Amino acid sequence: MAEENHMDLRTADDCIKDSYLQSYVNKVLILSPKSLSEKYRHGEFQYFLGQSGFGAEPGKLGTKVFGRFLIDGENACFHRGEILGIADESKLPDWVKEKFNEYSHHSEGPSLQMGGMT
């Protein structure tokens, strides 16, 4: 039964190759399943919008990346090492793109970007 709950998990294959070398600010990220509590280890909870933090920039001394879950908008932070990478937009479900657009239209400051999308 536990395997059924984990079948929809995202992996590094769902990310842009070597995206850990890029900034995570204003990007749709995929969290490692290990960084989520057991009851939230489902693919839809792995989509996270990176917004700020020293860990959002490669090469900075800090490790925390602040942002929000796309599934419900809850704010949270994760260490950079708990993130698989930047989501490959060609593999994103439509609901993630919709949530991304919803949050980008309600944000202040510079427009959010998802890979090449604005």
Biopython code that builds the backbone (N, CA, C, O; Angstrom):
import numpy as np
from Bio.PDB.StructureBuilder import StructureBuilder

atoms = [
    (1, "MET", "N", (0.821, -1.194, 0.000)),
    (1, "MET", "CA", (0.000, 0.000, 0.000)),
    (1, "MET", "C", (0.863, 1.255, 0.000)),
    (1, "MET", "O", (0.538, 2.217, -0.696)),
    (2, "ALA", "N", (1.947, 1.270, 0.758)),
    (2, "ALA", "CA", (2.808, 2.455, 0.833)),
    (2, "ALA", "C", (3.387, 2.806, -0.531)),
    (2, "ALA", "O", (3.574, 3.983, -0.841)),
    (3, "GLU", "N", (3.673, 1.799, -1.345)),
    (3, "GLU", "CA", (4.234, 2.066, -2.668)),
    (3, "GLU", "C", (3.263, 2.862, -3.532)),
    (3, "GLU", "O", (3.690, 3.727, -4.298)),
    (4, "GLU", "N", (1.975, 2.588, -3.425)),
    (4, "GLU", "CA", (0.984, 3.320, -4.213)),
    (4, "GLU", "C", (1.035, 4.813, -3.897)),
    (4, "GLU", "O", (0.890, 5.635, -4.802)),
    (5, "ASN", "N", (1.238, 5.176, -2.637)),
    (5, "ASN", "CA", (1.301, 6.575, -2.235)),
    (5, "ASN", "C", (2.511, 7.287, -2.818)),
    (5, "ASN", "O", (2.491, 8.507, -2.978)),
    (6, "HIS", "N", (3.551, 6.551, -3.134)),
    (6, "HIS", "CA", (4.796, 7.161, -3.583)),
    (6, "HIS", "C", (5.010, 7.064, -5.091)),
    (6, "HIS", "O", (6.038, 7.520, -5.592)),
    (7, "MET", "N", (4.077, 6.490, -5.814)),
    (7, "MET", "CA", (4.268, 6.291, -7.250)),
    (7, "MET", "C", (4.288, 7.594, -8.032)),
    (7, "MET", "O", (4.884, 7.652, -9.107)),
    (8, "ASP", "N", (3.655, 8.632, -7.523)),
    (8, "ASP", "CA", (3.604, 9.892, -8.254)),
    (8, "ASP", "C", (4.719, 10.855, -7.854)),
    (8, "ASP", "O", (4.655, 12.037, -8.193)),
    (9, "LEU", "N", (5.726, 10.382, -7.151)),
    (9, "LEU", "CA", (6.813, 11.249, -6.706)),
    (9, "LEU", "C", (7.654, 11.754, -7.874)),
    (9, "LEU", "O", (7.886, 11.038, -8.848)),
    (10, "ARG", "N", (8.100, 12.988, -7.757)),
    (10, "ARG", "CA", (8.979, 13.594, -8.752)),
    (10, "ARG", "C", (10.425, 13.230, -8.419)),
    (10, "ARG", "O", (10.776, 13.010, -7.260)),
    (11, "THR", "N", (11.251, 13.172, -9.458)),
    (11, "THR", "CA", (12.663, 12.833, -9.297)),
    (11, "THR", "C", (13.520, 13.885, -9.993)),
    (11, "THR", "O", (12.998, 14.829, -10.585)),
    (12, "ALA", "N", (14.818, 13.719, -9.920)),
    (12, "ALA", "CA", (15.738, 14.634, -10.599)),
    (12, "ALA", "C", (15.503, 14.635, -12.113)),
    (12, "ALA", "O", (15.862, 15.598, -12.790)),
    (13, "ASP", "N", (14.912, 13.578, -12.645)),
    (13, "ASP", "CA", (14.598, 13.521, -14.080)),
    (13, "ASP", "C", (13.522, 14.537, -14.474)),
    (13, "ASP", "O", (13.369, 14.855, -15.654)),
    (14, "ASP", "N", (12.778, 15.043, -13.487)),
    (14, "ASP", "CA", (11.747, 16.051, -13.744)),
    (14, "ASP", "C", (12.300, 17.471, -13.652)),
    (14, "ASP", "O", (11.554, 18.443, -13.771)),
    (15, "CYS", "N", (13.607, 17.584, -13.441)),
    (15, "CYS", "CA", (14.267, 18.884, -13.298)),
    (15, "CYS", "C", (15.150, 19.193, -14.504)),
    (15, "CYS", "O", (15.538, 18.302, -15.260)),
    (16, "ILE", "N", (15.456, 20.474, -14.661)),
    (16, "ILE", "CA", (16.417, 20.902, -15.679)),
    (16, "ILE", "C", (17.791, 20.406, -15.248)),
    (16, "ILE", "O", (18.177, 20.567, -14.090)),
    (17, "LYS", "N", (18.521, 19.809, -16.166)),
    (17, "LYS", "CA", (19.841, 19.263, -15.854)),
    (17, "LYS", "C", (20.759, 20.354, -15.300)),
    (17, "LYS", "O", (20.820, 21.458, -15.843)),
    (18, "ASP", "N", (21.465, 20.039, -14.226)),
    (18, "ASP", "CA", (22.432, 20.936, -13.572)),
    (18, "ASP", "C", (21.817, 22.246, -13.084)),
    (18, "ASP", "O", (22.521, 23.246, -12.942)),
    (19, "SER", "N", (20.515, 22.247, -12.827)),
    (19, "SER", "CA", (19.867, 23.487, -12.384)),
    (19, "SER", "C", (20.280, 23.885, -10.974)),
    (19, "SER", "O", (20.011, 25.009, -10.550)),
    (20, "TYR", "N", (20.926, 22.990, -10.242)),
    (20, "TYR", "CA", (21.421, 23.340, -8.909)),
    (20, "TYR", "C", (22.484, 24.434, -8.981)),
    (20, "TYR", "O", (22.814, 25.043, -7.963)),
    (21, "LEU", "N", (23.017, 24.684, -10.163)),
    (21, "LEU", "CA", (24.018, 25.737, -10.361)),
    (21, "LEU", "C", (23.375, 27.103, -10.583)),
    (21, "LEU", "O", (24.079, 28.111, -10.643)),
    (22, "GLN", "N", (22.057, 27.152, -10.706)),
    (22, "GLN", "CA", (21.333, 28.389, -11.006)),
    (22, "GLN", "C", (20.660, 28.957, -9.761)),
    (22, "GLN", "O", (20.558, 28.289, -8.732)),
    (23, "SER", "N", (20.211, 30.182, -9.872)),
    (23, "SER", "CA", (19.424, 30.815, -8.820)),
    (23, "SER", "C", (18.067, 30.129, -8.742)),
    (23, "SER", "O", (17.501, 29.744, -9.764)),
    (24, "TYR", "N", (17.547, 29.978, -7.529)),
    (24, "TYR", "CA", (16.227, 29.405, -7.316)),
    (24, "TYR", "C", (15.164, 30.481, -7.103)),
    (24, "TYR", "O", (14.001, 30.158, -6.864)),
    (25, "VAL", "N", (15.544, 31.745, -7.185)),
    (25, "VAL", "CA", (14.603, 32.838, -6.956)),
    (25, "VAL", "C", (13.601, 32.905, -8.107)),
    (25, "VAL", "O", (13.977, 32.947, -9.278)),
    (26, "ASN", "N", (12.320, 32.914, -7.746)),
    (26, "ASN", "CA", (11.220, 33.013, -8.704)),
    (26, "ASN", "C", (11.194, 31.860, -9.699)),
    (26, "ASN", "O", (10.897, 32.047, -10.878)),
    (27, "LYS", "N", (11.510, 30.669, -9.207)),
    (27, "LYS", "CA", (11.506, 29.463, -10.036)),
    (27, "LYS", "C", (10.637, 28.398, -9.369)),
    (27, "LYS", "O", (10.525, 28.348, -8.145)),
    (28, "VAL", "N", (10.028, 27.555, -10.187)),
    (28, "VAL", "CA", (9.301, 26.396, -9.676)),
    (28, "VAL", "C", (10.341, 25.317, -9.407)),
    (28, "VAL", "O", (11.053, 24.874, -10.309)),
    (29, "LEU", "N", (10.411, 24.907, -8.144)),
    (29, "LEU", "CA", (11.397, 23.924, -7.700)),
    (29, "LEU", "C", (10.713, 22.606, -7.376)),
    (29, "LEU", "O", (9.509, 22.558, -7.122)),
    (30, "ILE", "N", (11.495, 21.549, -7.389)),
    (30, "ILE", "CA", (10.989, 20.248, -6.978)),
    (30, "ILE", "C", (11.756, 19.840, -5.727)),
    (30, "ILE", "O", (12.981, 19.715, -5.734)),
    (31, "LEU", "N", (10.995, 19.636, -4.651)),
    (31, "LEU", "CA", (11.589, 19.245, -3.382)),
    (31, "LEU", "C", (11.877, 17.753, -3.358)),
    (31, "LEU", "O", (11.156, 16.960, -3.964)),
    (32, "SER", "N", (12.928, 17.382, -2.659)),
    (32, "SER", "CA", (13.210, 15.970, -2.435)),
    (32, "SER", "C", (12.090, 15.381, -1.583)),
    (32, "SER", "O", (11.663, 16.018, -0.619)),
    (33, "PRO", "N", (11.601, 14.186, -1.909)),
    (33, "PRO", "CA", (10.551, 13.579, -1.087)),
    (33, "PRO", "C", (10.993, 13.400, 0.362)),
    (33, "PRO", "O", (10.168, 13.450, 1.275)),
    (34, "LYS", "N", (12.285, 13.193, 0.576)),
    (34, "LYS", "CA", (12.805, 12.993, 1.929)),
    (34, "LYS", "C", (12.663, 14.240, 2.792)),
    (34, "LYS", "O", (12.695, 14.145, 4.019)),
    (35, "SER", "N", (12.506, 15.401, 2.173)),
    (35, "SER", "CA", (12.377, 16.644, 2.929)),
    (35, "SER", "C", (10.945, 16.868, 3.429)),
    (35, "SER", "O", (10.694, 17.779, 4.218)),
    (36, "LEU", "N", (10.018, 16.039, 2.971)),
    (36, "LEU", "CA", (8.605, 16.170, 3.350)),
    (36, "LEU", "C", (8.240, 15.119, 4.385)),
    (36, "LEU", "O", (8.764, 14.005, 4.362)),
    (37, "SER", "N", (7.335, 15.480, 5.299)),
    (37, "SER", "CA", (6.864, 14.485, 6.254)),
    (37, "SER", "C", (6.091, 13.400, 5.496)),
    (37, "SER", "O", (5.574, 13.631, 4.403)),
    (38, "GLU", "N", (6.030, 12.240, 6.094)),
    (38, "GLU", "CA", (5.470, 11.054, 5.432)),
    (38, "GLU", "C", (4.094, 11.307, 4.811)),
    (38, "GLU", "O", (3.847, 10.878, 3.684)),
    (39, "LYS", "N", (3.198, 11.992, 5.517)),
    (39, "LYS", "CA", (1.840, 12.160, 4.996)),
    (39, "LYS", "C", (1.779, 13.112, 3.795)),
    (39, "LYS", "O", (0.766, 13.158, 3.097)),
    (40, "TYR", "N", (2.848, 13.868, 3.549)),
    (40, "TYR", "CA", (2.891, 14.792, 2.411)),
    (40, "TYR", "C", (3.827, 14.313, 1.299)),
    (40, "TYR", "O", (4.152, 15.086, 0.397)),
    (41, "ARG", "N", (4.257, 13.077, 1.347)),
    (41, "ARG", "CA", (5.149, 12.548, 0.310)),
    (41, "ARG", "C", (4.369, 12.107, -0.912)),
    (41, "ARG", "O", (4.249, 10.920, -1.215)),
    (42, "HIS", "N", (3.843, 13.108, -1.601)),
    (42, "HIS", "CA", (3.114, 12.919, -2.852)),
    (42, "HIS", "C", (3.646, 13.965, -3.817)),
    (42, "HIS", "O", (4.062, 15.045, -3.398)),
    (43, "GLY", "N", (3.634, 13.657, -5.082)),
    (43, "GLY", "CA", (4.187, 14.543, -6.093)),
    (43, "GLY", "C", (3.680, 15.970, -6.051)),
    (43, "GLY", "O", (4.451, 16.905, -6.270)),
    (44, "GLU", "N", (2.398, 16.156, -5.773)),
    (44, "GLU", "CA", (1.858, 17.519, -5.794)),
    (44, "GLU", "C", (2.441, 18.400, -4.692)),
    (44, "GLU", "O", (2.443, 19.624, -4.826)),
    (45, "PHE", "N", (2.933, 17.808, -3.608)),
    (45, "PHE", "CA", (3.540, 18.586, -2.524)),
    (45, "PHE", "C", (5.021, 18.888, -2.789)),
    (45, "PHE", "O", (5.645, 19.632, -2.032)),
    (46, "GLN", "N", (5.569, 18.330, -3.834)),
    (46, "GLN", "CA", (6.978, 18.582, -4.152)),
    (46, "GLN", "C", (7.190, 19.877, -4.934)),
    (46, "GLN", "O", (8.321, 20.355, -5.027)),
    (47, "TYR", "N", (6.136, 20.451, -5.492)),
    (47, "TYR", "CA", (6.275, 21.691, -6.263)),
    (47, "TYR", "C", (6.307, 22.885, -5.323)),
    (47, "TYR", "O", (5.371, 23.111, -4.555)),
    (48, "PHE", "N", (7.387, 23.644, -5.391)),
    (48, "PHE", "CA", (7.653, 24.729, -4.451)),
    (48, "PHE", "C", (8.145, 25.935, -5.232)),
    (48, "PHE", "O", (9.024, 25.812, -6.085)),
    (49, "LEU", "N", (7.586, 27.088, -4.947)),
    (49, "LEU", "CA", (8.002, 28.320, -5.609)),
    (49, "LEU", "C", (9.082, 28.982, -4.766)),
    (49, "LEU", "O", (8.795, 29.493, -3.683)),
    (50, "GLY", "N", (10.318, 28.980, -5.247)),
    (50, "GLY", "CA", (11.414, 29.638, -4.545)),
    (50, "GLY", "C", (11.271, 31.139, -4.653)),
    (50, "GLY", "O", (11.001, 31.664, -5.733)),
    (51, "GLN", "N", (11.455, 31.848, -3.523)),
    (51, "GLN", "CA", (11.265, 33.288, -3.540)),
    (51, "GLN", "C", (12.460, 34.074, -3.021)),
    (51, "GLN", "O", (12.757, 35.146, -3.550)),
    (52, "SER", "N", (13.152, 33.577, -2.003)),
    (52, "SER", "CA", (14.253, 34.347, -1.435)),
    (52, "SER", "C", (15.128, 33.464, -0.560)),
    (52, "SER", "O", (14.920, 32.256, -0.454)),
    (53, "GLY", "N", (16.114, 34.104, 0.065)),
    (53, "GLY", "CA", (17.012, 33.405, 0.983)),
    (53, "GLY", "C", (18.407, 33.274, 0.404)),
    (53, "GLY", "O", (18.588, 33.186, -0.811)),
    (54, "PHE", "N", (19.389, 33.264, 1.292)),
    (54, "PHE", "CA", (20.771, 33.123, 0.822)),
    (54, "PHE", "C", (20.980, 31.790, 0.115)),
    (54, "PHE", "O", (21.804, 31.696, -0.795)),
    (55, "GLY", "N", (20.249, 30.768, 0.520)),
    (55, "GLY", "CA", (20.361, 29.467, -0.131)),
    (55, "GLY", "C", (19.767, 29.420, -1.524)),
    (55, "GLY", "O", (20.003, 28.473, -2.275)),
    (56, "ALA", "N", (18.994, 30.440, -1.871)),
    (56, "ALA", "CA", (18.393, 30.488, -3.206)),
    (56, "ALA", "C", (19.422, 30.833, -4.275)),
    (56, "ALA", "O", (19.178, 30.637, -5.465)),
    (57, "GLU", "N", (20.559, 31.341, -3.851)),
    (57, "GLU", "CA", (21.626, 31.707, -4.787)),
    (57, "GLU", "C", (22.803, 30.758, -4.618)),
    (57, "GLU", "O", (23.283, 30.576, -3.499)),
    (58, "PRO", "N", (23.280, 30.150, -5.698)),
    (58, "PRO", "CA", (24.422, 29.241, -5.578)),
    (58, "PRO", "C", (25.670, 30.019, -5.143)),
    (58, "PRO", "O", (25.886, 31.153, -5.569)),
    (59, "GLY", "N", (26.461, 29.411, -4.313)),
    (59, "GLY", "CA", (27.711, 30.031, -3.891)),
    (59, "GLY", "C", (27.609, 30.941, -2.683)),
    (59, "GLY", "O", (28.635, 31.407, -2.187)),
    (60, "LYS", "N", (26.409, 31.212, -2.191)),
    (60, "LYS", "CA", (26.247, 32.031, -0.988)),
    (60, "LYS", "C", (26.504, 31.162, 0.240)),
    (60, "LYS", "O", (26.414, 29.936, 0.173)),
    (61, "LEU", "N", (26.821, 31.802, 1.352)),
    (61, "LEU", "CA", (27.116, 31.060, 2.572)),
    (61, "LEU", "C", (25.884, 30.434, 3.200)),
    (61, "LEU", "O", (25.988, 29.373, 3.817)),
    (62, "GLY", "N", (24.733, 31.049, 3.065)),
    (62, "GLY", "CA", (23.506, 30.511, 3.652)),
    (62, "GLY", "C", (22.960, 29.345, 2.855)),
    (62, "GLY", "O", (23.368, 29.109, 1.717)),
    (63, "THR", "N", (22.031, 28.614, 3.463)),
    (63, "THR", "CA", (21.465, 27.448, 2.777)),
    (63, "THR", "C", (19.950, 27.484, 2.674)),
    (63, "THR", "O", (19.377, 26.674, 1.945)),
    (64, "LYS", "N", (19.278, 28.392, 3.373)),
    (64, "LYS", "CA", (17.817, 28.385, 3.383)),
    (64, "LYS", "C", (17.223, 29.044, 2.140)),
    (64, "LYS", "O", (17.661, 30.105, 1.693)),
    (65, "VAL", "N", (16.204, 28.367, 1.601)),
    (65, "VAL", "CA", (15.426, 28.873, 0.472)),
    (65, "VAL", "C", (14.002, 29.053, 0.977)),
    (65, "VAL", "O", (13.359, 28.093, 1.401)),
    (66, "PHE", "N", (13.514, 30.288, 0.931)),
    (66, "PHE", "CA", (12.164, 30.604, 1.376)),
    (66, "PHE", "C", (11.232, 30.643, 0.171)),
    (66, "PHE", "O", (11.631, 31.047, -0.921)),
    (67, "GLY", "N", (9.997, 30.223, 0.378)),
    (67, "GLY", "CA", (9.025, 30.247, -0.707)),
    (67, "GLY", "C", (7.696, 29.716, -0.242)),
    (67, "GLY", "O", (7.356, 29.795, 0.939)),
    (68, "ARG", "N", (6.934, 29.164, -1.195)),
    (68, "ARG", "CA", (5.606, 28.636, -0.872)),
    (68, "ARG", "C", (5.320, 27.391, -1.695)),
    (68, "ARG", "O", (5.809, 27.219, -2.811)),
    (69, "PHE", "N", (4.512, 26.538, -1.100)),
    (69, "PHE", "CA", (4.048, 25.350, -1.806)),
    (69, "PHE", "C", (3.023, 25.780, -2.843)),
    (69, "PHE", "O", (2.137, 26.580, -2.545)),
    (70, "LEU", "N", (3.136, 25.260, -4.049)),
    (70, "LEU", "CA", (2.171, 25.610, -5.083)),
    (70, "LEU", "C", (0.815, 24.957, -4.847)),
    (70, "LEU", "O", (-0.206, 25.499, -5.270)),
    (71, "ILE", "N", (0.782, 23.820, -4.190)),
    (71, "ILE", "CA", (-0.473, 23.104, -3.977)),
    (71, "ILE", "C", (-1.451, 23.896, -3.112)),
    (71, "ILE", "O", (-2.657, 23.860, -3.352)),
    (72, "ASP", "N", (-0.936, 24.619, -2.096)),
    (72, "ASP", "CA", (-1.846, 25.313, -1.180)),
    (72, "ASP", "C", (-1.396, 26.721, -0.793)),
    (72, "ASP", "O", (-2.098, 27.399, -0.042)),
    (73, "GLY", "N", (-0.249, 27.173, -1.286)),
    (73, "GLY", "CA", (0.223, 28.530, -1.003)),
    (73, "GLY", "C", (0.883, 28.707, 0.343)),
    (73, "GLY", "O", (1.255, 29.825, 0.698)),
    (74, "GLU", "N", (1.043, 27.631, 1.112)),
    (74, "GLU", "CA", (1.652, 27.739, 2.433)),
    (74, "GLU", "C", (3.123, 28.134, 2.320)),
    (74, "GLU", "O", (3.869, 27.566, 1.522)),
    (75, "ASN", "N", (3.528, 29.112, 3.126)),
    (75, "ASN", "CA", (4.918, 29.559, 3.157)),
    (75, "ASN", "C", (5.760, 28.578, 3.952)),
    (75, "ASN", "O", (5.305, 28.018, 4.950)),
    (76, "ALA", "N", (6.990, 28.375, 3.502)),
    (76, "ALA", "CA", (7.902, 27.457, 4.174)),
    (76, "ALA", "C", (9.331, 27.775, 3.751)),
    (76, "ALA", "O", (9.560, 28.622, 2.887)),
    (77, "CYS", "N", (10.278, 27.095, 4.363)),
    (77, "CYS", "CA", (11.664, 27.207, 3.908)),
    (77, "CYS", "C", (12.314, 25.836, 3.961)),
    (77, "CYS", "O", (11.959, 24.988, 4.780)),
    (78, "PHE", "N", (13.263, 25.642, 3.078)),
    (78, "PHE", "CA", (14.008, 24.392, 2.978)),
    (78, "PHE", "C", (15.474, 24.721, 2.764)),
    (78, "PHE", "O", (15.814, 25.799, 2.276)),
    (79, "HIS", "N", (16.333, 23.797, 3.127)),
    (79, "HIS", "CA", (17.749, 23.954, 2.831)),
    (79, "HIS", "C", (17.965, 23.610, 1.362)),
    (79, "HIS", "O", (17.277, 22.750, 0.812)),
    (80, "ARG", "N", (18.902, 24.271, 0.746)),
    (80, "ARG", "CA", (19.175, 24.067, -0.680)),
    (80, "ARG", "C", (19.377, 22.586, -1.004)),
    (80, "ARG", "O", (18.954, 22.131, -2.066)),
    (81, "GLY", "N", (20.001, 21.844, -0.128)),
    (81, "GLY", "CA", (20.248, 20.421, -0.341)),
    (81, "GLY", "C", (18.998, 19.566, -0.337)),
    (81, "GLY", "O", (19.051, 18.400, -0.730)),
    (82, "GLU", "N", (17.867, 20.120, 0.102)),
    (82, "GLU", "CA", (16.604, 19.386, 0.120)),
    (82, "GLU", "C", (15.806, 19.591, -1.174)),
    (82, "GLU", "O", (14.676, 19.119, -1.297)),
    (83, "ILE", "N", (16.400, 20.290, -2.119)),
    (83, "ILE", "CA", (15.731, 20.608, -3.381)),
    (83, "ILE", "C", (16.405, 19.830, -4.502)),
    (83, "ILE", "O", (17.628, 19.862, -4.645)),
    (84, "LEU", "N", (15.601, 19.132, -5.293)),
    (84, "LEU", "CA", (16.154, 18.356, -6.407)),
    (84, "LEU", "C", (16.625, 19.258, -7.540)),
    (84, "LEU", "O", (17.591, 18.931, -8.229)),
    (85, "GLY", "N", (15.952, 20.392, -7.740)),
    (85, "GLY", "CA", (16.338, 21.313, -8.798)),
    (85, "GLY", "C", (15.152, 22.127, -9.296)),
    (85, "GLY", "O", (14.065, 22.095, -8.718)),
    (86, "ILE", "N", (15.387, 22.850, -10.375)),
    (86, "ILE", "CA", (14.353, 23.653, -11.018)),
    (86, "ILE", "C", (13.538, 22.743, -11.927)),
    (86, "ILE", "O", (14.095, 21.982, -12.719)),
    (87, "ALA", "N", (12.225, 22.826, -11.809)),
    (87, "ALA", "CA", (11.336, 21.970, -12.596)),
    (87, "ALA", "C", (11.496, 22.239, -14.093)),
    (87, "ALA", "O", (11.614, 23.387, -14.520)),
    (88, "ASP", "N", (11.498, 21.176, -14.869)),
    (88, "ASP", "CA", (11.503, 21.262, -16.328)),
    (88, "ASP", "C", (10.070, 21.602, -16.741)),
    (88, "ASP", "O", (9.158, 20.797, -16.552)),
    (89, "GLU", "N", (9.876, 22.790, -17.301)),
    (89, "GLU", "CA", (8.516, 23.235, -17.589)),
    (89, "GLU", "C", (7.793, 22.354, -18.597)),
    (89, "GLU", "O", (6.562, 22.342, -18.617)),
    (90, "SER", "N", (8.517, 21.617, -19.434)),
    (90, "SER", "CA", (7.859, 20.731, -20.396)),
    (90, "SER", "C", (7.225, 19.518, -19.707)),
    (90, "SER", "O", (6.417, 18.814, -20.313)),
    (91, "LYS", "N", (7.589, 19.270, -18.438)),
    (91, "LYS", "CA", (7.054, 18.124, -17.697)),
    (91, "LYS", "C", (6.068, 18.535, -16.606)),
    (91, "LYS", "O", (5.609, 17.691, -15.837)),
    (92, "LEU", "N", (5.742, 19.816, -16.535)),
    (92, "LEU", "CA", (4.853, 20.302, -15.484)),
    (92, "LEU", "C", (3.389, 20.020, -15.802)),
    (92, "LEU", "O", (2.955, 20.177, -16.943)),
    (93, "PRO", "N", (2.632, 19.606, -14.793)),
    (93, "PRO", "CA", (1.184, 19.480, -14.996)),
    (93, "PRO", "C", (0.562, 20.866, -15.155)),
    (93, "PRO", "O", (1.121, 21.862, -14.695)),
    (94, "ASP", "N", (-0.585, 20.920, -15.803)),
    (94, "ASP", "CA", (-1.258, 22.200, -16.040)),
    (94, "ASP", "C", (-1.571, 22.949, -14.756)),
    (94, "ASP", "O", (-1.444, 24.173, -14.716)),
    (95, "TRP", "N", (-1.979, 22.241, -13.700)),
    (95, "TRP", "CA", (-2.341, 22.925, -12.454)),
    (95, "TRP", "C", (-1.154, 23.682, -11.869)),
    (95, "TRP", "O", (-1.340, 24.738, -11.265)),
    (96, "VAL", "N", (0.079, 23.157, -12.039)),
    (96, "VAL", "CA", (1.273, 23.844, -11.521)),
    (96, "VAL", "C", (1.486, 25.146, -12.289)),
    (96, "VAL", "O", (1.792, 26.182, -11.698)),
    (97, "LYS", "N", (1.325, 25.084, -13.599)),
    (97, "LYS", "CA", (1.462, 26.301, -14.407)),
    (97, "LYS", "C", (0.418, 27.337, -14.017)),
    (97, "LYS", "O", (0.713, 28.530, -13.947)),
    (98, "GLU", "N", (-0.813, 26.873, -13.762)),
    (98, "GLU", "CA", (-1.889, 27.788, -13.352)),
    (98, "GLU", "C", (-1.584, 28.436, -12.005)),
    (98, "GLU", "O", (-1.756, 29.644, -11.844)),
    (99, "LYS", "N", (-1.134, 27.641, -11.042)),
    (99, "LYS", "CA", (-0.794, 28.178, -9.720)),
    (99, "LYS", "C", (0.379, 29.153, -9.833)),
    (99, "LYS", "O", (0.388, 30.202, -9.189)),
    (100, "PHE", "N", (1.357, 28.802, -10.647)),
    (100, "PHE", "CA", (2.497, 29.687, -10.846)),
    (100, "PHE", "C", (2.020, 31.034, -11.383)),
    (100, "PHE", "O", (2.430, 32.083, -10.885)),
    (101, "ASN", "N", (1.164, 31.007, -12.387)),
    (101, "ASN", "CA", (0.632, 32.249, -12.957)),
    (101, "ASN", "C", (-0.208, 33.021, -11.941)),
    (101, "ASN", "O", (-0.145, 34.250, -11.885)),
    (102, "GLU", "N", (-0.987, 32.310, -11.147)),
    (102, "GLU", "CA", (-1.795, 32.960, -10.113)),
    (102, "GLU", "C", (-0.904, 33.693, -9.111)),
    (102, "GLU", "O", (-1.159, 34.852, -8.784)),
    (103, "TYR", "N", (0.134, 33.024, -8.626)),
    (103, "TYR", "CA", (1.028, 33.648, -7.649)),
    (103, "TYR", "C", (1.858, 34.757, -8.277)),
    (103, "TYR", "O", (2.186, 35.736, -7.607)),
    (104, "SER", "N", (2.197, 34.621, -9.538)),
    (104, "SER", "CA", (3.024, 35.659, -10.168)),
    (104, "SER", "C", (2.217, 36.927, -10.405)),
    (104, "SER", "O", (2.774, 38.025, -10.377)),
    (105, "HIS", "N", (0.914, 36.796, -10.637)),
    (105, "HIS", "CA", (0.070, 37.977, -10.843)),
    (105, "HIS", "C", (-0.237, 38.696, -9.537)),
    (105, "HIS", "O", (-0.574, 39.880, -9.547)),
    (106, "HIS", "N", (-0.122, 37.993, -8.414)),
    (106, "HIS", "CA", (-0.418, 38.590, -7.112)),
    (106, "HIS", "C", (0.838, 39.005, -6.366)),
    (106, "HIS", "O", (0.751, 39.457, -5.225)),
    (107, "SER", "N", (1.985, 38.866, -6.972)),
    (107, "SER", "CA", (3.224, 39.228, -6.279)),
    (107, "SER", "C", (3.573, 40.681, -6.542)),
    (107, "SER", "O", (3.166, 41.266, -7.545)),
    (108, "GLU", "N", (4.329, 41.244, -5.629)),
    (108, "GLU", "CA", (4.833, 42.595, -5.820)),
    (108, "GLU", "C", (6.273, 42.496, -6.263)),
    (108, "GLU", "O", (6.942, 41.497, -5.996)),
    (109, "GLY", "N", (6.749, 43.506, -6.926)),
    (109, "GLY", "CA", (8.142, 43.506, -7.370)),
    (109, "GLY", "C", (8.276, 42.903, -8.740)),
    (109, "GLY", "O", (7.317, 42.882, -9.510)),
    (110, "PRO", "N", (9.480, 42.403, -9.061)),
    (110, "PRO", "CA", (9.717, 41.872, -10.394)),
    (110, "PRO", "C", (8.840, 40.660, -10.696)),
    (110, "PRO", "O", (8.458, 39.912, -9.796)),
    (111, "SER", "N", (8.529, 40.481, -11.977)),
    (111, "SER", "CA", (7.691, 39.359, -12.356)),
    (111, "SER", "C", (8.423, 38.052, -12.111)),
    (111, "SER", "O", (9.645, 37.976, -12.229)),
    (112, "LEU", "N", (7.662, 37.033, -11.770)),
    (112, "LEU", "CA", (8.230, 35.714, -11.531)),
    (112, "LEU", "C", (8.516, 35.048, -12.863)),
    (112, "LEU", "O", (7.836, 35.300, -13.857)),
    (113, "GLN", "N", (9.508, 34.213, -12.870)),
    (113, "GLN", "CA", (9.849, 33.487, -14.091)),
    (113, "GLN", "C", (9.938, 32.005, -13.785)),
    (113, "GLN", "O", (10.404, 31.597, -12.721)),
    (114, "MET", "N", (9.485, 31.212, -14.736)),
    (114, "MET", "CA", (9.600, 29.766, -14.638)),
    (114, "MET", "C", (10.391, 29.346, -15.858)),
    (114, "MET", "O", (9.859, 29.285, -16.967)),
    (115, "GLY", "N", (11.661, 29.059, -15.648)),
    (115, "GLY", "CA", (12.500, 28.759, -16.796)),
    (115, "GLY", "C", (12.451, 29.936, -17.741)),
    (115, "GLY", "O", (12.877, 31.030, -17.373)),
    (116, "GLY", "N", (11.943, 29.749, -18.954)),
    (116, "GLY", "CA", (11.839, 30.817, -19.922)),
    (116, "GLY", "C", (10.498, 31.531, -19.914)),
    (116, "GLY", "O", (10.326, 32.533, -20.608)),
    (117, "MET", "N", (9.528, 31.019, -19.123)),
    (117, "MET", "CA", (8.189, 31.609, -19.105)),
    (117, "MET", "C", (8.140, 32.809, -18.181)),
    (117, "MET", "O", (8.858, 32.863, -17.182)),
    (118, "THR", "N", (7.289, 33.776, -18.514)),
    (118, "THR", "CA", (7.044, 34.901, -17.608)),
    (118, "THR", "C", (5.558, 35.061, -17.405)),
    (118, "THR", "O", (5.127, 35.953, -16.675)),
]
sb = StructureBuilder()
sb.init_structure("model")
sb.init_model(0)
sb.init_chain("A")
sb.init_seg("    ")
for serial, (resi, resn, name, xyz) in enumerate(atoms, 1):
    if name == "N":
        sb.init_residue(resn, " ", resi, " ")
    sb.init_atom(name, np.array(xyz, "f"), 0.0, 1.0, " ", f" {name:<3s}", serial, name[0])
structure = sb.get_structure()
